[in-house]
Amino acid sequence: MSETTQANPVFSVRKLWKVFGPKAAKVPGDQAYAGLSAAELRARTGCTAAVRDVSFDVHPGEVFVVMGLSGSGKSTLVRCLTRLIEPTAGSLVMDGEDVLAMDSGRLRELRRHRASMVFQNFGLLPHRSVLDNVAYGLEIQGMGKAERREVAARMVDKVGLEGLGERRPGQLSGGQQQRVGLARALAVDPEVMLFDEPFSALDPLIRRDMQEEVIRLHHEEGRTMVFITHDLNEALRLGDRILLMRDGEVVQLGTPEEIVANPADDYVRDFVRDVPREQVISVRRAMRPAADGEAGTGTALAPGALVSEAIEAVARTGEPARVLDGEKLLGVVGHEQLLAVVAGNGGGAGTSPAEEAAEAAVEDAAEDDSAGADRDGDSASGASESDSGAGDKDSADHGDSDNGKAVAGV
Ligand SMILES: Nc1ncnc2c1ncn2[C@@H]1O[C@H](COP(=O)(O)OP(=O)(O)OP(=O)(O)O)[C@@H](O)[C@H]1O
């Protein structure tokens, strides 16, 4: 649960910049440009800072979502990770290795074996069969024909395209074509998969299918994924953590619950305004301390249970539900706390004395837990660093806490 026990990050990005335009290298680090808006910078220098001073870690096994409106810098940022776009300044480390110092051979290796990309427009070769498209990355790696076709056939089955291996991409629906893209990325068995808005061209039902496919694959394989989207619902559904960008900068980084419960500013608040909060916020944020006599009754819920589950329980039984961590009673949730979450004025950190007291109860319980068991195991993987202020601590370690900006999850 602490960052000390966490495995080394897959990607570690610090103070990364990508500036397009004349004399781009002069922009990062020049105080004269630091406070300018994107439009002012463009007017003054002719440059676009697509990625501005961005820092974050991607942890092994997490789905890390990069979200933001069109033009916010998502694609540029993710392409910088494998240097498909060359960063202008900053540092970029993959598994402890400095990516910016890699020569072209090492970089090719990285792109072919360690990080594979799934694109919005599928990027399939039209004259090749599905099987040969899926095998393409293996062919580039130099794998022999029989072996690669065998691997490809397994991947085709894995993504639900059994029996379609001999078709051409043009004979498939959009959703099926994207499954081919997915299978092709999986075939090389990469350490991390990078998705650039892969489902935005698909209609909503197919899109939902594909999201479930990604969730299924993620659960089955625990593979690290970096997923770009401009769709908040997609981000909330898929992301263990979400990096929210605006004009090339990080506005907030956190779990879906943190972002919905505690938006960093009005921009994020606006972004999440229509999210059904009860389906994202957990009872550990909503609970109040138990009163005398409440310890023994009411439905028992885990701290990570969603408020929507608690609503169902409280409506059914007519009494507050208990929030239990194992045997330990952390607090209770009744009508008032649950309605407050739905109404948008509950479930944020420290928004009421009752919630502060409830948070203190969680912290006490955590301190009591001398065995250090992973009590966040019931929630998204990124949650392990959520409420503890670990992000603040680390950002100080890295000297990244300037501007009061959410420095991302390090
Ligand atoms: N090659 C380039 N030259 C100049 N400016 C560029 C270049 N590529 C991107 N930009 C600019 O950088 C900014 C970020 O673009 P980027 O494509 O990363 O955004 P995005 O968030 O991925 O957008 P979308 O969701 O529309 O794909 C935009 O202002 C864009 O116009």
PDBQT file of the ligand as one rigid body, heavy atoms in Angstrom, charges set to zero:
ROOT
HETATM    1  N1  LIG A 501       3.295  18.270 -35.519  1.00  0.00    +0.000 N 
HETATM    2  C1  LIG A 501       2.714  19.298 -34.899  1.00  0.00    +0.000 A 
HETATM    3  N2  LIG A 501       3.090  20.560 -35.170  1.00  0.00    +0.000 NA
HETATM    4  C2  LIG A 501       2.539  21.621 -34.536  1.00  0.00    +0.000 A 
HETATM    5  N3  LIG A 501       1.588  21.502 -33.566  1.00  0.00    +0.000 NA
HETATM    6  C3  LIG A 501       1.174  20.275 -33.262  1.00  0.00    +0.000 A 
HETATM    7  C4  LIG A 501       1.708  19.108 -33.912  1.00  0.00    +0.000 A 
HETATM    8  N4  LIG A 501       1.100  18.013 -33.369  1.00  0.00    +0.000 NA
HETATM    9  C5  LIG A 501       0.231  18.475 -32.434  1.00  0.00    +0.000 A 
HETATM   10  N5  LIG A 501       0.275  19.837 -32.386  1.00  0.00    +0.000 N 
HETATM   11  C6  LIG A 501      -0.510  20.686 -31.488  1.00  0.00    +0.000 C 
HETATM   12  O1  LIG A 501      -0.287  20.272 -30.160  1.00  0.00    +0.000 OA
HETATM   13  C7  LIG A 501      -1.479  20.350 -29.392  1.00  0.00    +0.000 C 
HETATM   14  C8  LIG A 501      -1.789  19.003 -28.789  1.00  0.00    +0.000 C 
HETATM   15  O2  LIG A 501      -2.133  18.090 -29.824  1.00  0.00    +0.000 OA
HETATM   16  P1  LIG A 501      -2.494  16.575 -29.533  1.00  0.00    +0.000 P 
HETATM   17  O3  LIG A 501      -2.787  15.909 -30.837  1.00  0.00    +0.000 OA
HETATM   18  O4  LIG A 501      -1.455  15.989 -28.672  1.00  0.00    +0.000 OA
HETATM   19  O5  LIG A 501      -3.836  16.737 -28.681  1.00  0.00    +0.000 OA
HETATM   20  P2  LIG A 501      -4.917  15.637 -28.296  1.00  0.00    +0.000 P 
HETATM   21  O6  LIG A 501      -5.326  15.946 -26.910  1.00  0.00    +0.000 OA
HETATM   22  O7  LIG A 501      -4.380  14.285 -28.560  1.00  0.00    +0.000 OA
HETATM   23  O8  LIG A 501      -6.071  15.995 -29.300  1.00  0.00    +0.000 OA
HETATM   24  P3  LIG A 501      -7.168  15.013 -30.012  1.00  0.00    +0.000 P 
HETATM   25  O9  LIG A 501      -8.031  14.491 -28.922  1.00  0.00    +0.000 OA
HETATM   26  O10 LIG A 501      -7.903  15.954 -30.912  1.00  0.00    +0.000 OA
HETATM   27  O11 LIG A 501      -6.394  13.965 -30.746  1.00  0.00    +0.000 OA
HETATM   28  C9  LIG A 501      -2.546  20.875 -30.336  1.00  0.00    +0.000 C 
HETATM   29  O12 LIG A 501      -2.644  22.267 -30.157  1.00  0.00    +0.000 OA
HETATM   30  C10 LIG A 501      -1.987  20.544 -31.717  1.00  0.00    +0.000 C 
HETATM   31  O13 LIG A 501      -2.455  21.462 -32.669  1.00  0.00    +0.000 OA
ENDROOT
TORSDOF 0
